[in-house]
Amino acid sequence: MVLNVRVIVTGGAGFIGSHLTEKLVHDGHEVIVIDNLSSGKLSNISHLVNSGKIKFIKGDLKNQATTWGKCFDGIDAIYHFAANPEVRVSVTNPKVHFDENILVTFNVLEQCRVNDVSLLIFASSSTVYGDAKRFPTPEDYQPLEPISVYGAAKLACEYLIITYSKLYGIK
């Protein structure tokens, strides 16, 4: 086990992000959580914040990295869980998924690039497959044909990450 790894969890006050944050702290890592609390809850991680085991930054990753971008300096890995998880909203307001998934992922990738963060772990979604014909659906399933704006946004994020990986060496 590698100790003292400095990590950021975006969306770390959400359901999955808060459980990951707990595990990372338990394993001895230094954790910074960045969350705008639009769907996450501070109560999910308040015991870690109050005990000083993590640093919490209430920040909106859609905005330029004025307050939250400084945190990327010296970070070893990013767990990128920040996103709008509501698939149904993409039908009535597709811009939400562009802003909160694609734009946010771009902003996170840019901070990784300028701060030489070499590892990004991304939470995608099975919605990138669309109406898959195989269950369980393997990760290399083709074709990728999302049927929601949410799925298309997650797929766009995957391709942004692939491109940043090839261009800038982010794993």
N, C-alpha and C positions, 0 to 999 in steps of 0.2 A: 504494500500500500504506500502510495506517495503522499506525504503529508505537506502541509503548508503551501498547497497550490492555491493561488489567488484566482477566484472565479467571480463572474457576474452572472446572475440569473435574471433575465428580463422576464417580466410577468411572474415574478417569484412570490407574489401574494395570491396568485390564483390557486386553484385546486391542485393541479399537477405540479406547478412551480413551487408551491409551499412544501409539498412532500419531498421534492427533490432537494430543496434548501435544507430541510431537516436532516436528510441523509448526508448531504455534503458537510454540514456542521458536525454531525456525528462522526464522520470519517476524518475530521481534523483539518478541513479546508477553511480558508478565509473567504467569506462570502459577502458579496454586495448584491442586494436586491434592488432592481429598478422597476417600479410599477407605477402606473398612473391611477390605480385603484378603480378603473372603469368597470371591470368585472371581478377583479380580485378583491380580497378583504384583508385589511391590516390585521384583523383578529386572527387570521390564519398563521401569522408569523410574529405577532406582538410579543409572545414569550421570548423569542429569539432576539428581537430588537431591545426589549426591556432589560434583558440579561447581558446585553453587549456582545452577544455571540455573532451577530451580523450587523452590517451597516445597511440601513434602508434609505433609499432616495425616492421620494415621490417625484417622478419626472415623466413627462410625456415624450416618448420616443419619436412622435411625429414631428416634433419641433426640433430645430437645430440643436446641436449638442452643447448648449450653453451651460446648463447645470449638470447634466448627467455625463457628458462626454469626457470630462476630466477624470472620471473614474476608470476609464479604459487604460490609462497609463500603468504599465507594470502588471497587467492582468495576463494570466496564463491561458484562460479558456472562458468562452461565453456559452451559456446555455440559453438559447433564444426561444422563449416560450410566450413572449408578448404577442398577442394577436386578438382580434375580435373573433370569438368562437361561435357566434350565432349564424348558422348557415341560412336560416330563414330571412334574416335581415338583408341578405344579398339580393333578394328578389325585389324588395321595395326600395332599397337604398344601396345600390352597388358601390358607390363611392366610399362607403364605410370600409369595405374590404380592401379597396385600393389604398386608402390612407393608413388603415390600422394594421394591414398585413404587408403589402408591397412596399409602401413608403417607409414604414418602420424597419423592415428588413434591410432596405437600402441604407438607411441611416446607421443601423447597427454595423453593417458591413463596412461602411465608410470609416467608422470609428475603429473597427478592427484594422483596416488598412493603414490609417494614419498613425495608429499606436502600436503597430507590429504585433497585434494579437494573432497568434498563428492557429488557434483551434476554435471552431464554432460548432456547437451541437444544436441542430435545428429540429423542432417538432413540426412535422408536416401533418398530413391527414390522408386517410383512405379516400377522401372525396376527389383526390387527383386522378383516380382510376375511372371515375364515372360509374356507369352500370357494368361493373366487371362481370365476366361470365364464369370465373373460377373462384371458389371459396374453399378454404381461406385464400385470399388473394396474395400471391407472392410479390415481393418488392420489385421484381423485375418484370412485372406484368405489363403487357402492351396491348392495345394502344392506350395512351394516357389521354382520355377524353372527358374532362370534368363536365358535369351537367349543372353546376352552380357557379356563381361568381366567386363564392368562397373557395371552391375547389380550384378554379382557375387562378385565383390569387395565390393560393398555397403552391401551385405548380410554378407560377411565375417566380415565387420566392426561391424554390428549388433551383431554377435555372439561373437566377442571379447569384446564388451561392456557388453553383458549379463554375460560373464564369469568373467570380472573384477567386475561387480556388485555383483556376488555371492561370489567371493573370497575376495574382498577388501572393500565391502560395498559402492561402488560408486553407487549412485542412478541415 
